[in-house]
């Protein structure tokens, strides 16, 4: 035998928890996963049990029904995102609209699928999620792209929800970002030039920068962070 022959490592078996309040749906999904070599470590009839079981078993993926009694799939997803961030979550729903999908992704899900998905495709999809892939439809992908394209980070308007700057200071900074001079800003905001200079001095101090150019660059960075938060928010 050739000693240099390299044998590809066998990936570990995928470990999954199936959460759905419908026993028949759980059984159908469980049987399809197990037939493909996936280990179903537990089943949960509601979000509360899904959270507790995931905390205990630490599976690779939780396949989470969106609508369940008590703690629903959305709240369970948020909770696991805090308590077990290493566990990936794929949300399943009968109402596969984009708005619901965005809610699930915002809550921390790595995937959002309609229950119309071919159950025999689930093992491949869930293995992809374990390996770092997203599990979303082409329609939801396009909705995310369109949402991202509508967010501008290179001009005024978008601001962080929490900021050391006052509203007036952001107005001044917005106008600095569009290239306006002190006189232009004073005319636009109906302020004296001395007041504008005072606002500029204060915002530079609060942002910890030394020049207007630095403030403009930092404003772009802060807007980018705000845009990232709004992307699926």
C-alpha positions, 0 to 999 in steps of 0.5 A, a space after each residue: 500500500 502507498 504510504 503517501 496515500 492521504 485518506 480524507 477525514 470523515 466529518 463527524 455526524 451531524 447532531 440535530 434537535 427537531 422542535 415542532 408542536 406537531 408530532 407527525 411533522 416531527 416524526 417525518 423530519 426525524 425519519 428523513 434525517 436519520 435515514 441520511 445518517 443525521 443524529 436526532 439527539 432530541 425532539 421538542 414540542 415547544 420553544 421552551 423545551 427546545 431551549 432547555 434541550 439545546 442547552 443540555 445537548 449542544 447540538 450542531 443545529 436546531 430545526 425550529 418551528 416558527 409557531 409553537 405554544 408558549 415560547 414560540 420559535 422566534 423567542 427561543 431563537 433569541 434565547 439560544 443566541 444568548 445562551 448557546 451562540 455556537 448552536 445554529 438555528 434554522 427556522 421552519 414556517 408554513 408562512 414563508 414570507 420575506 418579512 417573517 424571514 427577516 424577523 427570524 434572521 434578526 433574531 439570530 437564525 442561520 436559516 429560514 425555510 418554508 415547510 414546503 421544502 423537500 424533507 429529503 433535502 434537509 440533511 444536505 441543508 443542515 450540514 451546510 449550516 453546520 459548515 457555515 452556510 446560510 439556509 435561505 431562499 433565493 427570494 429572501 436573498 434578493 429581499 436582503 440585497 434590496 434592503 442593503 442597497 437602500 441603506 446609504 452610509 456615505 451621506 447624511 441621515 443615517 445615525 446610530 441609535 445611541 450617540 455621544 452627539 446631540 441632535 444639533 451636532 449631528 445636523 452640523 456633522 451631516 452638513 460637514 459630510 456634504 462639503 458645506 462650509 461654516 457659512 453654508 451650515 450657518 445659513 442652512 440651520 439659521 445659526 451664527 457662524 460662531 455657534 456653528 464653530 462651537 458645535 464643530 468644536 464640541 463634536 470633535 471633542 466628543 468624537 475624540 478627533 482633531 479635524 473635520 476630516 477625521 470627524 467625517 471619516 468617523 461618521 462614515 464608520 458609525 453609519 456603517 455600523 448603524 446600517 449593519 444593525 438595520 440590515 435585517 432589523 
